């Protein structure tokens, strides 16, 4: 694919639409959706409505949303975003402003980062911008009533995709709050670890935030059943748990 | 102060209004402002319009906003929120739903956490809720075009109010992105430390985000002049800096 020589300036904007609740979308995100020539959402299959598209449907019911399929899992040596990036190229070559919607924030644990890298590799002249979005852990902290950081306390975001080792390291400092993403498979192991270091009490988990079937509750309770891949866990600083 | 015996249920909602840009307010925050009986903003003096109030004025120009003065600095043994909390009590005792607006997110480095603690101490029956908000570092990442976390990478939020030691610890893991709040006074020391560990390149700073006088640029540049107390610094993971 070679870019045509005289194209209008194309733009790709990663639009964070928040964790799933339609009312956690920002005015800037709505403005980006309204201003774009084309709105694109990631999807697991051509006929599946992804979570970000579902949010768009609720805040902008009449907006047409294109889907690009992201392969699930970690198969193959190439970036999972290379296929989706190639699907965007004809629109960008036509000079369109493409808005790619993403759950949470496009700069933090988002598919948008790899998509933008691939698009920049294919079309270096495309202007890439982002619109920040509320992250799942912020919504969970609000729903669970758990302040996460105060004064000079630190807050770490880690993942538990590969197990609980990173969480274990983050827990070494008891004054630090910890957020764990992508740990659904390891939720029982996380609960065990939190109990060992005396921080199970007060730790909260949430899944399907803003969606039908949403569950928010203590890690101690949610760890006893099956959890979703995208479960979010928040562990407040030690010594801050009331009662 | 003793609570009257037959009061309607009072509520206190901490409403995150984002980093300063009016279009980074969420629909939920707007709904909370519209639904409240009274909107209250923190201020440095009775006649000073604080940053959160300024955001409210831009998104809801006709809304009346009460100010409660938070003493600056760390003087005295009592919580800086005890005075403001006492100011809210008469409204809460009258059964009002009070919305307290705060920059960023009310659960992360916000005056709201200590205010809510004080109110709960004075009036345990008051229902406390929060509405999450976009944080300054998210806006800075978007403006600077810096993805912060991908895959299984970690992200740490630390403060540099007391110096650069916490930052130094957070930098020990090169794969971890670091966000530094409240480090204005120590910006030159932070720049020196980042240079020593080879992570000055790509590190970005921002102050007065969304306000007149906003500055966003490389830490290397901003560190050469005076910076604001509320400067935000983002340090992407090592090895991710292009060029």
Interface residues (C-beta under 8 A of the other chain):
Chain A: X18 X21 X22 X23 X24 X25 X26 X27 X28 X30 X31 X59 X105 X106 X107 X108 X109 X110 X113 X114 X116 X128 X129 X130 X131 X132 X133 X134 X135 X138 X139 X141 X142 X145 X146 X147 X148 X149 X150 X151 X152 X153 X154 X155 X156 X157 X158 X159 X161 X162 X166 X170 X182
Chain B: X18 X21 X22 X23 X24 X25 X26 X27 X28 X30 X31 X59 X105 X106 X107 X108 X109 X110 X113 X114 X116 X128 X129 X130 X131 X132 X133 X134 X135 X138 X139 X141 X142 X145 X146 X147 X148 X149 X150 X151 X152 X153 X154 X155 X156 X157 X158 X159 X161 X162 X166 X170 X182
